Amino acid sequence: MTDVSTTQMIVGLVIGIALLIFLVLKTRIHVFVSLLIAGIFTGVVGGMSPTDTIETISAGFGSTLASIGIIIGLGIMMGKIMEISGAAEKLAYTMIKFIGRKKEEWAIAISGYIVAIPIFVDSAFVILQPLVKALSRQTGKSVVTLGVALAIGLAATHHAVPPTPGPLGVAGIFGADIGMMVIIGLVVSFPVIIVGILYAKWLGKKIYQLPEEDGDGYYRPTAKEAFKEFEQAATVREENLPSFFKSFLPILIPLVLIFGNTGMNALQDGGVISLSDTVMSYITFLGNPIIAVGLGLIYALVFLTKNLTKDETLNELEEGVKSAGIILLVTGAGGALGEVLRVGGTGQVIAEQVATWSVPAILIPFLIATFVRLVQGSGTVAMITAASIAAPIVSNMGLDPVLAAQAAAFGAMVFSYFNDSLFWVVNRMLGITKIKEQIMVWSVPTTLGWLTAGITLVIIDLLFY
C-alpha cells in the first residue's frame, strides 16, 4: 500500500468525521442522513469508487440491522409495557423497602440499575422521580442525593446492557456476543454506581434541599422525617401495581435464557458437560436474543396489561415502535460508515499506525466515543459513531469485541451537559436552576462514571484477555 493511498484514506476519514460533526451541530440535517453523507465522503475521498461506496453502505446498513434490529424493536416494546403497567415502579418500591432505612440512595440506585435495562433512561427517571421526592420528604435526605443516585444507576446500565438500544447497536457493529455483552455490562456498571452514590452523598450535603409537601417546589431545611411514613405511603401505592414477581419476570426471562445459552455452550465447548446436539440446539434457540427478548415481551403482554384495553395496549406499543424507528436508522447508518472504513482499508491502515503507539487498544473506541459525545451531546449517537470508526481498527489489533463494544458504550458517558436531554430532565425534575449546580448535579457524576468504567475495562482487559 503506497504512502499516497494511505494518506488519501486518512484524509477521507478526517473529512467524513468533520462533515458529520458539522452537519449534526450546524444544520437541520438529521443524524441519520449525516452519517450516510459522512460515509459517502469517507469512501469516495478515501479512494473507493462511487458505485462501490454506495454498495458498501447498503451492505453495512443491512448487515448491522440483520443482527440487532429485531431485538431493538422487541426490547423497546417490552420496556413500554413495563412503563405503563407500573412494573418499573413496583421494582423500585420493592428495592427500597428491602434494602431499608438509611440506605435509600443505594436502594434507589440499584432500582435504576435494574429498570434501565429495558426502559429508556429519560422515561425511567420521569417514572421514578416521584419516589425520589417521597423518599426525600420522609427521610430528610437531600433530593439531590437520591436523584443523582437514581440517575447514575439508570445511566450505567443504559450505556452498557442490552436490550437497551445503544449498547445493542454497538454490539451489532462490533459483532459482540450479546450474552457476554450483558454480563460484562452488568459487572462494569456496578463500580460506576458505587462511585456515583458516594459522590451523590457528598453532593447532597453541599446542595441540601427537600421537596415541598404540596406542589413542585423545593426548599432547603434541616428537619428529618421518618422512613416509616414512606413505607406506609408505598404500601398504599403498591395496591394498584403488579406483584414484584410479575414485574421482574420480563427482565429475568431474557437474561436467564441468554446467560444459559452463553454458559452452557461454554461448558460444552470446554468439555465440562456433554449434552446431545438436540438438547444444545434447543438451548441455543431459546437463548438467542431474539427469542429470549421476544418471550419476555410476550409474558409482559399477557400478564402486565390486564388493566389495559386491547386498543390502549396497541397504541402504547405503537408509540414505542415510533421511537425504535429512529434508533434503527441511526444504528444502521453507523454500521454503514464502519463498513466503508473496513472495505476501503482505512481501518487496517489506522490500526497499523495505532499499533506503534503505547496505548491500550481498548482505549481507542473509548476515546473516540468520548470525543464525539463532548462535541454533539447524544450518548447513543456517540456510541454508534465510535463503534463505526473503531470496529475496523480494533478488529486488526486482537481486542475482544465485547470489551471494544463496552469501551465505545462507556466512552459516551462523559460529561453530560447542555446538549444532552438527560441533563435537563435530571436537573429540572430535581429543581436545580443554577448552572454551576446543574453541572455538579449531572455533568460531574457522569464524568466520574466514565472514568471509573474506563479504568475497570482496562483492568479487565489486562487481567482476563
C-alpha positions, 0 to 999 in steps of 0.5 A: 500500500503506497504512502499516497493511498494511505494518506488519501484514506486518512484524509477521507476519514478526517473529512467524513468525521468533520462533515458529520460533526458539522452537519449534526451541530450546524444544520437541520440535517438529521443524524441519520442522513449525516452519517450516510453523507459522512460515509459517502465522503469517507469512501469516495475521498478515501479512494473507493469508487462511487458505485462501490461506496454506495454498495458498501453502505447498503451492505453495512446498513443491512448487515448491522440491522440483520443482527440487532434490529429485531431485538431493538424493536422487541426490547423497546416494546417490552420496556413500554409495557413495563412503563405503563403497567407500573412494573418499573415502579413496583421494582423500585418500591420493592428495592427500597423497602428491602434494602431499608432505612438509611440506605435509600440512595443505594436502594434507589440506585440499584432500582435504576440499575435494574429498570434501565435495562429495558426502559429508556433512561429519560422515561425511567427517571420521569417514572421514578422521580416521584419516589425520589421526592417521597423518599426525600420528604420522609427521610430528610435526605437531600433530593439531590442525593437520591436523584443523582443516585437514581440517575447514575444507576439508570445511566450505567446500565443504559450505556452498557446492557442490552436490550437497551438500544445503544449498547445493542447497536454497538454490539451489532457493529462490533459483532459482540456476543450479546450474552457476554455483552450483558454480563460484562455490562452488568459487572462494569456498571456496578463500580460506576454506581458505587462511585456515583452514590458516594459522590451523590452523598457528598453532593447532597450535603453541599446542595441540601434541599427537600421537596415541598409537601404540596406542589413542585417546589423545593426548599432547603431545611434541616428537619428529618422525617421518618422512613416509616411514613414512606413505607406506609405511603408505598404500601398504599401505592403498591395496591394498584401495581403488579406483584414484584414477581410479575414485574421482574419476570420480563427482565429475568426471562431474557437474561436467564435464557441468554446467560444459559445459552452463553454458559452452557455452550461454554461448558460444552465447548470446554468439555465440562458437560456433554449434552446431545446436539438436540438438547444444545440446539434447543438451548441455543434457540431459546437463548438467542436474543431474539427469542429470549427478548421476544418471550419476555415481551410476550409474558409482559403482554399477557400478564402486565396489561390486564388493566389495559384495553386491547386498543390502549395496549396497541397504541402504547406499543405503537408509540414505542415502535415510533421511537425504535424507528429512529434508533434503527436508522441511526444504528444502521447508518453507523454500521454503514460508515464502519463498513466503508472504513473496513472495505476501503482499508482505512481501518487496517491502515489506522490500526497499523499506525495505532499499533506503534503507539503505547496505548491500550487498544481498548482505549481507542473506541473509548476515546473516540466515543468520548470525543464525539459525545463532548462535541454533539451531546447524544450518548447513543449517537456517540456510541454508534459513531465510535463503534463505526470508526473503531470496529475496523481498527480494533478488529486488526489489533486482537481486542475482544469485541465485547470489551471494544463494544463496552469501551465505545458504550462507556466512552459516551458517558462523559460529561453530560451537559447542555446538549444532552436531554438527560441533563435537563430532565435530571436537573429540572425534575430535581429543581436545580436552576443554577448552572454551576449546580446543574453541572455538579448535579449531572455533568460531574457524576457522569464524568466520574462514571466514565472514568471509573468504567474506563479504568475497570475495562482496562483492568479487565482487559489486562487481567482476563484477555 
